[in-house]
């Protein structure tokens, strides 16, 4: 019951943090839910279930969808009413807005809320897997699979690799503490992801890393364009980042241990 109460508390805090971002300005109309978005979403679900199995595939797509909606909700809180997301078959998802965040604080909020919105659902998955009756063992298995997939997925996403959310957060924090270091840090993070992809022999990850490396120049320009963040707030953001990374590392440990 401890997990259940804690998960509900975390989701309540998340709800307050993202108030104003749960729906678009068009009330309950889902922004960006057009034929292309529906088709990509359906393909993402089908591909995940085919390649990873129904249980794992559904858990993965659900986790990615919650993660991307966290970015969208944070975008809306920051005034981006056009924000929407797309599921990309076998590559995850992407949150989209037609304009860049005006400040580094907004950029960090948008980057960290993708993973952070998943904290409550991850804990809820663990809680339900323990309290559901034996007659619902299939649902309990799904809840546990969802929890560990969510933990592992968001832990990886928060690692200091460019262009993952963790890489974007670390780049801004580096700029806040010592601006000349931002470009060097981002370049090193991009190289680290490429090396990791080669070490893991993952062509998909290597493709993602190479494509992301192309955004290094524009990211450097954007960081200098955005309104800077003071060091006191940067310290708070660093603490929030490390705490969130640790929480997902703990939640995803069973899956991380199995694969690595």
C-alpha positions as CSV (number, residue, x, y, z in Angstrom):
1,X,0.0,0.0,0.0
2,X,3.0,2.3,0.4
3,X,3.7,2.3,-3.3
4,X,0.0,3.0,-4.0
5,X,-0.2,6.0,-1.7
6,X,3.1,7.4,-2.8
7,X,2.2,7.0,-6.5
8,X,-1.0,8.9,-6.0
9,X,0.8,11.7,-4.2
10,X,3.4,12.0,-6.9
11,X,0.6,12.1,-9.6
12,X,-1.2,14.8,-7.6
13,X,2.0,16.9,-7.4
14,X,2.5,16.4,-11.2
15,X,-1.1,17.5,-11.8
16,X,-0.5,20.7,-9.9
17,X,2.8,21.3,-11.6
18,X,1.3,20.9,-15.1
19,X,-2.0,22.7,-14.4
20,X,-3.0,24.5,-17.5
21,X,-1.2,22.0,-19.7
22,X,-3.5,19.0,-19.6
23,X,-5.7,20.2,-22.4
24,X,-5.3,22.5,-25.4
25,X,-6.9,26.0,-25.7
26,X,-9.6,24.3,-27.8
27,X,-10.9,22.6,-24.6
28,X,-10.9,18.8,-25.1
29,X,-9.9,18.8,-28.7
30,X,-6.7,16.9,-29.1
31,X,-4.2,19.1,-30.9
32,X,-2.5,17.3,-33.8
33,X,-4.7,14.2,-33.8
34,X,-5.0,14.1,-37.5
35,X,-5.0,11.1,-40.0
36,X,-1.2,11.1,-40.1
37,X,-0.8,11.1,-36.3
38,X,-3.4,8.3,-36.0
39,X,-1.7,6.2,-38.7
40,X,1.8,6.6,-37.1
41,X,0.3,5.7,-33.7
42,X,-1.3,2.6,-35.0
43,X,1.9,1.5,-36.8
44,X,3.9,2.2,-33.6
45,X,1.6,-0.1,-31.5
46,X,1.5,-2.8,-34.2
47,X,5.3,-2.7,-34.7
48,X,6.0,-2.8,-30.9
49,X,3.7,-5.8,-30.4
50,X,5.1,-7.7,-33.4
51,X,8.8,-7.2,-32.5
52,X,8.6,-7.2,-28.7
53,X,5.5,-9.3,-28.0
54,X,2.0,-8.1,-26.9
55,X,2.8,-7.5,-23.2
56,X,6.1,-5.8,-23.6
57,X,5.1,-3.9,-26.8
58,X,1.9,-2.4,-25.3
59,X,3.8,-1.4,-22.1
60,X,6.5,0.3,-24.2
61,X,4.1,2.3,-26.3
62,X,2.0,3.3,-23.3
63,X,5.2,4.5,-21.5
64,X,6.4,6.4,-24.6
65,X,3.0,8.1,-25.0
66,X,2.8,9.2,-21.4
67,X,6.4,10.5,-21.7
68,X,5.7,12.5,-24.8
69,X,2.5,13.9,-23.4
70,X,4.6,15.2,-20.4
71,X,6.6,17.2,-22.9
72,X,3.4,18.5,-24.6
73,X,1.8,19.5,-21.3
74,X,5.0,21.4,-20.2
75,X,5.1,23.1,-23.6
76,X,1.5,24.3,-23.0
77,X,2.3,25.5,-19.5
78,X,5.1,27.6,-21.1
79,X,2.6,29.1,-23.6
80,X,3.0,26.8,-26.6
81,X,-0.6,26.1,-27.4
82,X,0.4,24.4,-30.7
83,X,2.3,21.6,-28.9
84,X,1.6,18.0,-29.9
85,X,3.4,14.7,-30.2
86,X,3.9,11.9,-32.6
87,X,4.6,8.2,-32.0
88,X,7.3,6.9,-34.4
89,X,7.3,3.2,-35.0
90,X,10.3,1.5,-33.3
91,X,11.9,4.8,-32.6
92,X,9.7,6.1,-29.7
93,X,8.1,9.5,-30.1
94,X,8.7,13.2,-30.5
95,X,7.0,16.3,-29.0
96,X,6.6,19.2,-31.4
97,X,6.1,22.9,-31.2
98,X,6.5,25.6,-33.9
99,X,8.6,27.8,-31.7
100,X,11.5,27.2,-29.3
101,X,11.2,27.9,-25.6
102,X,12.1,31.5,-24.8
103,X,14.2,30.8,-21.7
104,X,16.5,28.1,-20.4
105,X,14.2,27.5,-17.4
106,X,11.3,26.7,-19.8
107,X,13.6,24.5,-21.8
108,X,14.6,22.5,-18.7
109,X,10.9,22.2,-17.6
110,X,9.9,20.9,-21.0
111,X,12.8,18.5,-21.1
112,X,12.4,17.1,-17.6
113,X,8.6,16.8,-17.5
114,X,8.6,14.1,-20.2
115,X,10.4,11.7,-17.8
116,X,9.0,13.2,-14.6
117,X,5.3,12.7,-15.6
118,X,6.1,9.0,-15.7
119,X,7.2,8.7,-12.0
120,X,3.6,8.4,-10.7
121,X,2.5,5.8,-13.3
122,X,5.7,3.8,-12.7
123,X,5.0,3.6,-9.0
124,X,1.4,2.9,-9.6
125,X,2.4,0.0,-11.9
126,X,4.5,-1.5,-9.1
127,X,1.7,-1.0,-6.5
128,X,-1.0,-2.6,-8.7
129,X,1.2,-5.6,-9.5
130,X,1.3,-6.3,-5.8
131,X,-2.3,-5.7,-4.7
132,X,-4.2,-7.2,-7.6
133,X,-5.8,-10.5,-6.8
134,X,-4.5,-13.8,-8.3
135,X,-7.5,-14.0,-10.6
136,X,-6.1,-10.9,-12.4
137,X,-2.6,-12.2,-12.7
138,X,-2.4,-11.2,-16.4
139,X,-3.2,-7.6,-15.5
140,X,-0.7,-7.7,-12.6
141,X,2.0,-9.0,-15.0
142,X,1.2,-6.1,-17.4
143,X,1.4,-3.5,-14.6
144,X,4.8,-4.9,-13.5
145,X,6.1,-5.0,-17.0
146,X,4.9,-1.4,-17.6
147,X,6.6,-0.2,-14.4
148,X,10.1,-1.7,-15.2
149,X,9.9,-0.6,-18.8
150,X,9.0,2.9,-17.8
151,X,11.8,3.0,-15.3
152,X,14.4,1.7,-17.7
153,X,13.2,3.8,-20.7
154,X,13.2,7.0,-18.7
155,X,16.5,6.3,-17.0
156,X,18.2,5.8,-20.4
157,X,16.4,9.0,-21.6
158,X,17.9,11.0,-18.7
159,X,21.5,9.8,-19.2
160,X,23.8,12.7,-20.2
161,X,23.8,11.7,-23.9
162,X,23.0,14.2,-26.7
163,X,20.3,14.6,-28.0
164,X,18.4,12.7,-25.2
165,X,16.5,14.8,-22.6
166,X,19.3,14.2,-20.2
167,X,21.8,15.7,-22.7
168,X,19.7,18.8,-23.2
169,X,19.3,19.3,-19.5
170,X,23.0,18.9,-18.9
171,X,23.9,21.3,-21.7
172,X,21.8,24.0,-20.2
173,X,23.2,23.3,-16.7
174,X,26.7,23.5,-18.1
175,X,25.9,26.9,-19.7
176,X,24.4,28.2,-16.4
177,X,27.6,27.3,-14.4
178,X,30.1,28.1,-17.1
179,X,28.8,29.2,-20.6
180,X,31.9,28.3,-22.6
181,X,31.5,24.7,-21.5
182,X,28.1,24.2,-23.0
183,X,29.3,23.4,-26.6
184,X,32.1,21.2,-25.4
185,X,29.8,19.2,-23.1
186,X,27.2,18.7,-25.8
187,X,29.8,17.5,-28.3
188,X,31.2,15.1,-25.7
189,X,27.7,13.8,-24.9
190,X,27.0,13.2,-28.6
191,X,30.3,11.3,-29.0
192,X,29.5,9.3,-25.9
193,X,26.2,8.1,-27.4
194,X,27.8,7.1,-30.7
195,X,30.5,5.1,-28.8
196,X,27.8,3.5,-26.7
197,X,25.8,2.5,-29.8
198,X,28.9,0.9,-31.3
199,X,29.7,-0.9,-28.0
200,X,26.2,-2.2,-27.8
201,X,26.2,-3.1,-31.5
202,X,22.9,-1.2,-31.9
203,X,22.3,0.1,-35.5
204,X,19.1,1.8,-34.4
205,X,20.8,3.6,-31.6
206,X,23.7,4.6,-33.9
207,X,21.3,6.0,-36.5
208,X,19.6,8.0,-33.8
209,X,22.9,9.3,-32.4
210,X,24.2,10.4,-35.9
211,X,20.9,12.1,-36.7
212,X,20.9,13.9,-33.3
213,X,24.5,15.0,-33.8
214,X,23.4,17.2,-36.7
215,X,21.4,19.4,-34.2
216,X,24.5,20.3,-32.2
217,X,25.1,23.6,-34.0
218,X,21.5,24.8,-33.8
219,X,21.4,23.8,-30.1
220,X,24.4,25.9,-29.3
221,X,22.8,28.9,-31.0
222,X,19.5,28.3,-29.2
223,X,21.1,28.1,-25.7
224,X,22.7,31.5,-26.3
225,X,19.5,33.0,-27.7
226,X,17.3,31.8,-24.7
227,X,17.0,34.0,-21.6
228,X,19.7,32.6,-19.2
229,X,19.0,30.9,-15.9
230,X,20.7,32.0,-12.7
231,X,23.0,29.7,-10.7
232,X,20.6,29.2,-7.7
233,X,17.9,27.9,-9.9
234,X,20.4,25.8,-11.9
235,X,21.4,24.1,-8.6
236,X,17.7,23.3,-7.9
237,X,17.3,22.0,-11.5
238,X,20.5,19.9,-11.0
239,X,19.1,18.3,-7.8
240,X,15.7,17.6,-9.6
241,X,17.5,16.0,-12.5
242,X,19.7,13.8,-10.4
243,X,16.8,12.7,-8.1
244,X,14.6,11.9,-11.1
245,X,17.4,9.9,-12.7
246,X,18.0,7.9,-9.5
247,X,14.3,7.2,-9.1
248,X,14.0,5.7,-12.6
249,X,17.3,3.8,-12.2
250,X,15.8,2.1,-9.1
251,X,12.5,1.4,-10.9
252,X,14.1,0.1,-14.0
253,X,16.8,-1.9,-12.3
254,X,15.2,-5.4,-13.0
255,X,15.2,-4.7,-16.7
256,X,18.5,-2.9,-16.8
257,X,20.2,-5.8,-14.9
258,X,18.6,-8.3,-17.2
259,X,20.0,-6.7,-20.4
260,X,23.2,-5.2,-19.1
